[in-house]
Amino acid sequence: MQDIHDLGLMLDRHVPLILIESRDEPRVLDLLTRLAIRRGLGVRQWTLTDGLRRLGFGEDPGLDNSGEPEQALRYIKTTDDGGLFVFCDLHPFLDQPLIVRLLKDIALQHERRFKTLVLVSHQLRLPAELQRLAIRFSLQLPDEQQLMSLVQEEARRYSAMSGRKVKTDQRILQQLVANLSGLTWADARRLIRGAIVDDGAITQADVPEVAKAKMQLLDMEGVLSFEFDTARLADVAGLGNLKLWLQQREKAFLNASADLRPKGMMLFGVQGSGKSLAARAVAGSWGVPLLRLDMGALYNKFFGETERNLREALQLAELMSPCVIWMDEVEKGLAGDDSDSGMGQRLLGTLLTWMADHKSRVFVVATANNIHALPPEFMRKGRLDEIFFVDLPRPDVRRAILELHLRKRGFDADLIDLDVLAVSTDGFSGAELEQVVVSAWYSSLDDDQNVGQALQTSRLLDVIRATRPLSVTRAESLQALRDWARERAVNADVPVQEKLDGRSGR
């Protein structure tokens, strides 16, 4: 009803040319037909296949010799009939001078003959000389209540056909509806139907599948990519302080109003310390899509294209909301220098404006290895809610990481002295601990007597002794990073109990 009202206002303003970009052509035609009936207007539709014919008033053989756009436009220009003339396939012809001239002639007749041209397509690029004669109209997308009604409608339809009720629960249903936001009615209905008919249920496994399909529908691949492989907070060893912080904000992100909703966080620290896994775990634990912004892919040699790439990526992220947008190694995209002609500063300005002003449910997780390369304005409160320092894992966390990777590869961790290994790996990062397990397994393949048997503690210790971790080779830079973080960031790995006791300092 609101769409019909808004379209009517455009007619009242005597706009001669209306542009409607939508992939849901049947819905657009239905709205225009209903509007024409209300206003008592004639309405005709032109397509490449049928030419010019009446729309919504029964059978109509169409106008002879109107299959070409030039013929149809010449007829509209010369006829005395007013009303709506809807063109569905004109977008490939908008670069032809004759077509542009005919459109302009008809538009200039509007005050005398009240002919309104409506161009409908998935994408419309109007020549500059027509832009002041035209106005764009966007269909309203279904809100959460309407999407929930669509789900219920499709569930009733499935039940009527199969004789079985659709199984789900309220939490999963809300996640599904949230991931359908930003889609047209037709696309949302298609994805809902696909989730139901597969197994007669809406399950947790359907949520990421719907998010992936939504991204494909929106054609978002490029600098912004969909990360299908997420994780849960339980998959992340340590980082107790960060986990508690995220758990306290989950409901606010999903349900609170824009002024109370958390916006994002920064994770920086030692390479291989689990920042990427933590970013994946935020999306996985909150049940929302994870989008990865490739900062390096943003850059384009043509002036202005880099900023446009970023703006489009952020707009598409808003269409995917609620979601997590992961800006990995963000310093590589924002740390400009004298050789980039100010590109880094322009990119920074675009990103900062969006971070401060956007109202959508898009949670930013920015990760960085070199915090010193980032401009200070990027990290101020209001744009990001918190800055977390991810240090090397403590002994109990190292033990958990080693156990996780042993079990992940099918080894019996109970046969390994994990306590000894945890003490022996002081200064190892999470990535280096994983490589200890991997390297020990590789070395066991050369031992004919040990192939297929459990790894031995001694073999793992041999690998540990042969490894020089980053904390040794880059000891000075690591200490400088810790000194900087001590007064400026929150330690992500303070145990939860210490946090509750008030012993976690900045």
C-alpha positions in Angstrom: 0.0 0.0 0.0 2.8 2.4 0.8 4.4 1.7 -2.6 1.2 2.6 -4.4 0.8 5.8 -2.4 4.4 6.9 -3.1 4.0 6.2 -6.8 0.8 8.2 -6.8 2.7 11.1 -5.3 5.2 11.0 -8.3 2.3 11.2 -10.7 0.9 14.2 -8.8 4.2 15.9 -9.2 3.9 15.4 -13.0 7.2 13.6 -13.4 7.4 12.5 -17.0 9.9 9.7 -16.6 10.0 7.2 -13.7 12.8 4.7 -13.3 12.3 1.6 -11.2 15.3 -0.7 -10.7 14.0 -4.1 -9.5 14.5 -7.7 -10.2 10.9 -8.4 -9.2 9.2 -7.4 -12.4 5.9 -9.1 -11.7 5.5 -7.2 -8.4 6.3 -3.9 -10.2 3.7 -4.5 -12.9 1.1 -5.5 -10.3 1.7 -2.2 -8.4 1.5 -0.1 -11.6 -1.7 -1.9 -12.6 -3.4 -1.3 -9.3 -2.3 2.3 -9.3 -3.7 2.8 -12.8 -7.1 1.3 -11.8 -7.2 3.6 -8.7 -6.4 6.7 -10.8 -8.6 5.7 -13.8 -5.5 5.7 -16.1 -4.8 3.7 -19.1 -1.6 1.5 -18.8 0.4 -0.2 -21.6 3.5 -2.4 -21.3 6.2 -2.8 -23.9 8.5 -5.8 -24.1 10.8 -7.1 -26.8 8.7 -10.2 -27.2 5.2 -8.8 -27.3 5.7 -5.1 -28.3 3.2 -2.6 -26.9 0.0 -3.9 -25.4 -2.6 -3.1 -22.7 -1.6 -4.2 -19.2 -4.1 -5.7 -16.7 -7.3 -5.4 -18.7 -7.8 -8.9 -20.1 -6.6 -10.2 -23.5 -4.9 -7.7 -25.8 -3.3 -8.7 -29.1 -1.0 -5.7 -28.9 -0.1 -3.0 -31.3 1.1 -4.2 -34.7 4.7 -3.5 -35.6 5.7 -2.3 -32.1 8.3 -4.9 -31.3 11.2 -2.5 -31.9 11.6 0.2 -29.3 11.7 2.9 -32.0 8.3 1.9 -33.4 6.7 1.8 -29.9 8.1 5.2 -28.9 7.1 6.8 -32.2 3.5 5.6 -31.6 3.5 7.0 -28.0 4.8 10.3 -29.3 2.1 10.7 -31.9 -0.9 9.3 -30.1 -3.3 11.5 -28.2 -3.8 8.8 -25.5 -2.3 9.6 -22.1 -1.6 7.3 -19.2 1.2 5.1 -18.1 3.6 3.5 -20.6 5.8 0.8 -19.0 9.0 -0.3 -20.8 10.5 -3.5 -19.4 13.4 -4.2 -21.8 14.6 -0.7 -22.8 17.8 -0.6 -20.8 20.0 -2.1 -23.6 18.9 0.7 -26.0 19.5 3.8 -23.7 22.8 4.5 -25.5 21.2 5.0 -28.9 20.8 8.7 -29.8 17.4 8.1 -31.6 15.9 6.3 -28.6 17.2 9.1 -26.3 15.6 11.8 -28.5 12.3 10.0 -28.7 12.2 9.6 -24.9 13.0 13.3 -24.5 10.3 14.3 -27.0 7.6 12.3 -25.1 8.8 13.7 -21.7 8.5 17.2 -23.0 4.9 16.6 -24.1 3.9 15.6 -20.5 2.3 18.9 -19.4 0.0 18.8 -22.5 -0.8 15.1 -22.9 0.0 13.5 -19.5 2.0 10.7 -20.8 4.2 9.1 -18.1 7.0 6.7 -19.2 8.0 4.1 -16.6 11.3 2.2 -17.3 11.7 -1.1 -15.4 14.9 -3.1 -15.2 17.4 -4.6 -12.9 19.7 -1.8 -13.7 19.1 1.5 -15.5 21.8 4.0 -16.5 20.1 7.1 -18.0 21.9 9.5 -20.3 22.8 12.9 -18.8 20.3 14.8 -21.0 17.4 12.8 -19.6 18.3 12.8 -15.9 16.6 16.1 -15.0 13.4 14.8 -16.5 13.4 11.6 -14.5 13.1 10.4 -11.0 14.0 7.0 -9.5 11.6 5.0 -7.4 12.6 2.0 -5.1 10.2 -0.6 -4.1 9.9 -1.2 -0.3 11.4 -4.5 0.7 9.5 -6.7 3.2 10.2 -6.0 6.8 10.8 -8.6 9.5 7.1 -9.0 10.3 6.2 -9.5 6.6 9.1 -12.0 6.2 7.8 -13.9 9.1 4.4 -14.0 7.5 6.0 -15.3 4.3 7.6 -18.1 6.3 4.3 -19.0 7.9 2.6 -18.9 4.5 5.1 -21.3 3.0 5.0 -23.6 6.0 1.2 -23.8 5.6 1.6 -24.5 1.9 4.1 -27.3 2.6 1.9 -28.8 5.3 -1.1 -28.8 2.9 0.9 -30.6 0.2 2.7 -33.1 2.4 0.4 -33.6 5.4 3.3 -32.8 7.8 4.0 -29.8 9.9 7.3 -27.9 9.4 9.6 -28.4 12.3 11.7 -25.5 13.7 12.2 -23.4 16.9 11.8 -19.7 17.5 15.5 -18.9 17.8 16.3 -20.5 14.4 13.2 -18.9 12.8 14.3 -15.4 13.9 17.8 -16.0 12.5 16.4 -17.2 9.2 14.1 -14.1 9.0 17.0 -11.8 9.9 19.1 -13.3 7.0 16.3 -12.7 4.6 16.3 -9.0 5.1 17.3 -6.9 2.0 15.6 -9.4 -0.5 12.6 -8.8 -2.6 9.4 -10.6 -1.9 9.9 -13.1 -4.7 13.5 -13.9 -3.8 12.7 -14.3 -0.1 9.8 -16.6 -0.9 12.1 -18.7 -3.1 14.7 -19.1 -0.3 12.1 -19.9 2.3 10.6 -22.5 0.1 14.0 -24.1 -0.5 14.8 -24.3 3.2 11.5 -26.0 3.9 11.0 -28.5 1.1 14.5 -30.0 1.5 13.7 -31.9 4.7 10.4 -30.5 6.0 12.1 -28.4 8.7 13.9 -25.1 9.2 17.1 -26.0 11.0 20.3 -24.3 12.1 22.0 -25.7 8.9 19.6 -23.7 6.7 20.7 -20.3 8.1 24.2 -20.2 6.5 22.8 -21.7 3.3 20.2 -19.0 3.0 22.8 -16.3 3.7 25.1 -17.8 1.0 22.2 -17.9 -1.5 21.3 -14.3 -0.6 24.8 -13.1 -1.3 24.7 -14.8 -4.7 21.4 -13.1 -5.5 22.8 -9.7 -4.5 25.9 -10.4 -6.7 28.3 -9.4 -3.9 31.4 -11.4 -4.8 34.5 -9.3 -5.4 36.1 -7.2 -2.7 33.5 -8.5 -0.3 33.4 -12.2 0.0 31.1 -14.6 1.9 33.0 -16.7 4.4 31.1 -20.0 4.7 33.5 -21.5 7.2 32.8 -19.9 10.5 33.4 -21.2 14.0 32.0 -21.0 17.5 33.4 -19.3 20.6 33.9 -22.8 22.1 36.3 -23.5 19.2 38.6 -20.7 20.4 41.0 -21.6 23.2 41.5 -18.9 25.7 40.4 -15.3 25.1 38.1 -15.4 28.0 37.7 -11.7 28.4 36.8 -11.3 24.7 34.3 -14.1 24.9 32.6 -12.6 27.9 32.4 -9.2 26.1 30.8 -10.7 23.0 28.3 -12.8 25.0 27.2 -9.7 26.8 26.5 -7.9 23.5 24.9 -10.6 21.4 21.3 -9.7 22.3 21.9 -6.0 22.0 23.3 -6.5 18.5 20.4 -8.7 17.3 17.5 -6.9 19.0 18.4 -3.4 20.3 17.7 -0.1 18.6 20.5 1.5 16.5 21.6 3.9 19.3 22.2 1.0 21.7 23.6 -1.5 19.3 27.4 -2.4 19.4 29.3 -1.3 16.3 32.5 -3.3 16.3 35.9 -4.0 17.8 39.6 -4.1 16.9 41.8 -7.2 17.4 45.5 -6.7 17.2 48.5 -8.7 18.4 51.0 -11.3 17.5 50.8 -13.1 14.2 49.2 -16.5 14.5 47.6 -15.7 17.9 44.0 -16.5 16.8 42.6 -13.2 15.6 41.2 -14.6 12.4 39.6 -17.5 14.3 38.1 -15.1 16.8 36.6 -13.0 13.9 35.0 -16.2 12.5 33.7 -17.2 15.9 31.8 -13.9 16.4 29.7 -14.6 13.3 29.3 -18.3 14.1 28.2 -17.8 17.7 25.8 -15.0 16.9 24.3 -17.0 13.9 24.9 -14.3 11.3 26.8 -14.2 8.0 30.5 -13.4 7.9 31.7 -11.1 5.1 35.4 -10.6 4.6 36.5 -7.3 3.1 39.7 -7.7 1.1 41.5 -4.4 1.7 44.0 -5.1 -1.0 41.4 -5.8 -3.6 39.8 -2.4 -3.1 42.6 -0.5 -4.9 42.1 0.5 -8.5 44.4 2.4 -10.7 41.6 4.7 -12.0 40.9 7.8 -9.9 37.8 7.5 -7.7 37.3 3.8 -8.3 38.9 2.7 -5.1 36.5 4.8 -2.9 33.6 3.6 -5.1 34.6 0.0 -4.5 34.6 0.6 -0.7 31.2 2.4 -0.8 29.6 -0.4 -2.8 31.1 -3.0 -0.5 29.7 -1.3 2.6 26.3 -0.8 1.0 26.1 -4.5 0.1 27.1 -5.3 3.7 24.1 -3.3 4.9 21.9 -5.3 2.6 23.2 -8.5 4.2 22.5 -7.3 7.7 22.6 -8.6 10.3 26.1 -9.7 9.6 29.7 -9.4 10.7 32.1 -7.7 8.3 35.7 -8.8 8.9 38.4 -6.3 7.8 41.5 -8.5 7.9 44.9 -6.8 8.1 43.1 -3.5 7.9 46.4 -1.5 8.3 47.4 -2.6 4.8 44.5 -0.8 3.3 44.5 2.4 5.4 48.2 3.1 6.0 48.8 5.3 3.0 52.0 7.1 2.2 53.2 9.9 -0.1 53.3 7.6 -3.1 49.6 6.8 -3.2 48.4 10.4 -4.2 46.2 10.6 -1.0 44.4 7.4 -1.8 44.8 6.0 1.7 43.4 9.2 3.3 40.4 9.3 1.0 39.7 5.6 1.7 40.0 6.3 5.4 37.6 9.2 5.2 35.0 7.1 3.5 35.3 4.3 6.0 35.3 6.5 9.1 32.1 8.3 7.9 30.3 5.0 7.4 31.5 3.6 10.8 30.2 6.6 12.7 26.9 7.1 10.8 25.6 3.7 9.7 22.5 2.4 11.5 22.4 -1.1 10.2 23.1 -4.3 12.1 26.6 -4.7 10.7 29.3 -5.5 13.3 32.8 -4.6 12.4 35.7 -6.9 13.3 39.0 -5.2 12.3 42.2 -7.3 12.7 45.7 -5.9 12.5 49.2 -7.2 13.0 50.9 -3.7 13.0 48.7 -1.4 15.2 51.3 1.4 14.8 50.5 1.7 11.1 46.8 2.6 11.8 45.7 6.2 12.0 44.5 7.1 15.5 41.1 8.4 14.3 40.2 4.9 13.1 40.4 3.5 16.7 38.5 6.2 18.6 35.4 5.3 20.6 32.1 5.8 18.7 33.5 4.0 15.6 34.7 0.9 17.4 33.5 -0.1 20.9 36.7 -1.7 22.1 40.3 -2.5 21.2 41.6 -6.0 22.3 45.2 -7.1 22.4 45.7 -10.8 21.6 48.9 -11.9 23.3 50.7 -15.2 23.1 48.7 -18.0 24.9 49.2 -18.8 28.6 50.2 -22.4 29.6 46.7 -23.6 30.2 45.6 -22.2 26.8 48.6 -23.8 25.1 47.5 -27.1 26.6 44.0 -26.6 25.2 45.3 -25.7 21.8 47.5 -28.7 21.6 44.7 -31.0 22.7 42.4 -29.5 20.2 44.7 -30.0 17.2 45.7 -33.6 18.3 42.0 -34.6 18.5 41.2 -32.8 15.3 43.7 -35.1 13.5 42.5 -38.2 15.1 45.2 -38.7 17.8 44.4 -39.8 21.3 45.5 -36.8 23.4 45.2 -38.8 26.6 48.3 -40.7 25.6 50.3 -37.4 25.4 51.8 -35.6 28.4 50.1 -32.3 27.5 51.3 -30.6 30.7 54.9 -31.1 29.7 54.2 -29.9 26.2 52.5 -26.8 27.5 55.5 -25.8 29.7 57.9 -26.6 26.9 56.1 -24.3 24.3 56.5 -21.1 26.2 56.4 -18.2 23.7 54.6 -20.3 21.0 51.6 -18.8 19.2 48.5 -20.8 18.3 49.6 -21.2 14.7 53.0 -22.4 15.8 51.4 -24.9 18.2 49.4 -26.3 15.4 52.5 -26.7 13.3 54.2 -28.6 16.1 51.5 -31.3 15.8 51.6 -31.3 12.0 55.4 -31.5 11.9 55.5 -34.3 14.4 53.0 -36.3 12.4 55.0 -35.8 9.2 58.1 -37.0 10.9 56.4 -40.1 12.2 55.6 -41.1 8.6 59.4 -41.8 8.1 59.4 -44.1 11.0 58.2 -47.5 9.7 57.7 -48.8 13.3 55.4 -45.9 14.3 53.2 -45.5 11.2 49.5 -45.5 12.2 50.4 -45.4 15.9 49.7 -42.5 18.3 52.2 -39.7 18.4 54.6 -39.9 21.3 55.4 -37.0 23.7 59.1 -37.4 22.9 58.5 -36.8 19.2 56.5 -33.7 19.9 59.2 -32.4 22.2 61.8 -33.0 19.5 59.8 -30.8 17.1 59.4 -28.1 19.8 63.2 -28.0 20.5 63.9 -27.5 16.8 61.4 -24.6 16.4 62.3 -21.0 16.9 59.0 -19.2 17.5 58.3 -15.6 16.4 58.6 -14.5 20.1 62.3 -15.4 19.9 63.1 -14.1 16.4 61.1 -10.9 16.9 61.4 -10.5 20.7 62.1 -6.8 20.6 59.1 -5.9 18.4 56.8 -8.2 20.5 57.9 -6.5 23.7 57.3 -3.1 22.2 53.8 -4.2 21.1 53.0 -5.4 24.7 54.3 -2.1 26.2 52.0 -0.1 23.8 49.0 -2.3 24.5 49.4 -2.2 28.3 47.8 1.2 28.7 45.8 1.5 25.5 43.9 -1.8 25.0 42.1 -4.6 26.8 43.8 -7.9 27.1 41.6 -10.4 25.3 42.9 -13.4 27.2 42.3 -12.3 30.8 40.5 -15.3 32.3 36.8 -14.6 32.9 37.0 -15.1 36.6 39.7 -12.5 36.9 37.6 -10.1 34.9 34.7 -10.7 37.3 37.0 -10.1 40.2 38.0 -6.8 38.8 41.7 -7.7 38.3 41.8 -7.1 34.6 43.7 -4.0 33.8 44.2 -2.1 30.6 
